[in-house]
Amino acid sequence: MNVATATLLTPLGPLALTGSDAGLSAVTFLNEAAELTAPAAVASCLRAAHEQLRAYFGRELRDFSLTYAPAYGTDFQRQVWQALAGIGYGRTASYLEVARRLNNPKSVRAVGAANGQNPLAIVWPCHRIIGADGSLTGYAGGMHRKQWLLEFEQPVRQGGLFG
């Protein structure tokens, strides 16, 4: 299986996309300048992800419709990541709400750890996870990016959990 990569410029800096014919395996923030991939040069297996992320940042897309193939993850992590995908654009949820959604309210810390290992930034919206008291919590892409993403989505923020 051939793995392809592409780089997309966003208002938060460059994003690296990785995937194959099996699906998208990673969306990662880059903290330094990177050579961008022209849309015409994006491998076919990454074209939909590239286009949908561009549309997201252009405020033309709220929900991603992609095939995913993360390169790692335990069953529990994958359950958490799937739950993240259910948190609607402009909404937030706490770690406890995600744990309850998984019918495992005692797994709050494990949910937090899985959230921190999310390989598909933005697409699986771990930036929408906040503290139970409404505070911003950690974000692998950096707190400045988390705050920007939440503010970016705020015009439609309706509060509340999934949906």
Sequence and secondary structure as in RCSB ss.txt:
>XXXX:A:sequence
MNVATATLLTPLGPLALTGSDAGLSAVTFLNEAAELTAPAAVASCLRAAHEQLRAYFGRELRDFSLTYAPAYGTD
FQRQVWQALAGIGYGRTASYLEVARRLNNPKSVRAVGAANGQNPLAIVWPCHRIIGADGSLTGYAGGMHRKQWLL
EFEQPVRQGGLFG
>XXXX:A:secstr
   EEEEEEETTEEEEEEEETTEEEEEEE SS      GGGS HHHHHHHHHHHHHHTTS SS    B  S   H
HHHHHHHHHHTS TT  EEHHHHHHHTT GGGHHHHHHHHHT SBTTTS GGGEE TTS B   TT HHHHHHHH
HHHGGG   SS  
